[in-house]
């Protein structure tokens, strides 16, 4: 049994990778310092999602969440959580090209102390994700149901039902 009096150290990307397939990785969403502080002892990853636009700000979609909103909430979460790995959602339109993606992702690290960014991507953006990683930016690629694209896809639709869609999702995950 672990000695609970020993302070938990700040989780790193390597800690998360080392847990994969060995023990559950617990991720929860928070938008402010108070909840981040509460979750700090129980989660491995806290996602600061653009979903805050819907659940926290009562908007119809995630689309109007912008960089300033996401930076503000990510900074608050980072202030509250001292040990948990912080994953910041990059808002719609903030990574449409390589230069913009690098500039905006760097803002999360410089201004908020986030540990990684999350992007809703497809096969056409594999090189963008690789480029961000080359810059030392930890990236979680969100595939499948992508809320930022619900208007373009005609709503929230289940992905991977057909054999072709399932194969595409696997290919995206492995890329």
N, C-alpha and C positions, 0 to 999 in steps of 0.2 A: 504494500500500500504506500502511496506517495505521502511524503510529509507535506501536509497542506500549509505549514507555516513558511515554507520556502516560497519566495515570490516567483510567480510565473514570469519568464523572460519574454521579451517582445518576439512574436513569431515572425519568421522570415519566409521568403519563397521556398527556401530549401527545407524548412520545417514542414511546410505544407506538402511539398513533393514527397518527403520521406514518410508522411502519413498515408499517402495514396495506396489503397489496396491492403493496408495493414490495420488501420483503425478509422472509424468514421471521422469525416471532416465536417464540422458544424459551421454552417454559415447562416447568418441572420441579417435582416435589414434594419438600419437605424438612420435617422435623419438629424439627430441632435446630440449634444454632449451628454445629457442626462441619461437617455436610453443607451448610448454607447458605453457609459460608465457601468450601468447595470449589466449589460451583456458582456463586458470585458472578461469576466471570470468564467463565462460559460460557452463562448463561441471561439472558433479558430479564426473565422473571417467575418468581418462586418462589411456588408455591401451598402454603399450610399448610392441608392438607385434613383434614376430619373423618374421612377414610379412615385417619388415624393410629390410630383406634380399632380398626381391623381389622388393619392391617399392623404397627403399632408396639406396640399393647396386646393383640393377639390376641383381640379380641372378635368376636362373630358379625356385627355390623353397625355402622354409624356412629351409630346412634340414641342410645347412651348417652354419646357425647361431649357435654360440657357447656361452658358459657362459660368456666369456670375452666380447664378443660383446654385449650381453644382459645387462650385468652389467654396461658397459660403457654408453649405451643409457639410461638405467633406471636412473642412477645417474644424467645424464644431464637433464632428464625430471623432476626429483625430485628437482633439483636446480632451474628450471624455474617455477614450479607450487608449490605454497606455501599453497593453500587451497584445491585443488582437491585431491581426493582419487586416489592413483597411483597403478595400477595393472600391474605387470611384468609377461611377458610370459616366462615360463621355456622352454628352447630350447629342441629339440629332443635329446634323449639320456641322459638328465640330471636328470632323475627321474626313472631309470629302476629298482631300488630296494629302499627299505625303507631308509636304511642308506644314500645312495647317495642323495635321494630326500630331506631328512631333512638337510643334509649338504649344498646342493646347494640352497635350499629355504632360509636357514638362511643367506646365503651370500647376498641375495637381501635385507634383513632387516638390516644387519650389515653394508654393504658397500654402499647401495644406499638410504636407508630410504623409500623404497617401503612399501605400506600398505597391499598388498596381492600378491599372485602368481596365475597364470593361468596354468592349465595342461590340455592337451588333453587326456581324459581318457575314459575307458569303465567299464563295470561291474566288470571285473577282477581286477580293481584298486580301488574299493570302500574302502577297508581297508587301502590302502596307503593314500587316501585323509583323512580318519578319523584319521589316525596316525599323519599326518601333523597338523591337527586341534588340536589334543591333545597336541602338542608341542607349541601351541599358534600361529600357522601360519594360517592366513586367506587364504582360497583357493577358487578360482572360477574353477569349473570343466567344461571344454569345451567338450560337447558331440555332436553327429551327424557328420556333415562334419568336418573331422579333417585333415587340410592341411599337418600336419607332417606325415600322413600315406597315402598320395595320391599315392605314388609309390607302396605300398603294396596292395592298393585297386583298382589298374588299372586306376587311374585318379581321378578327382574331381567328385564325384557322389552325386546326391540328395539322402538324407536319409529320411526315414519315409513314403515312398509312399505306401508300402503295409501295411496291418493291423498289421502283425507280426512285421515289422520294427518300425511302429509307437508305438506299445506297448513296444517294447524294449527301445525306446528313453524315453518314459514316465517312465518306470522302472528305467532307468539310472538316470534320473533327480530327481526322488524321493529318490534314494539310497543315 
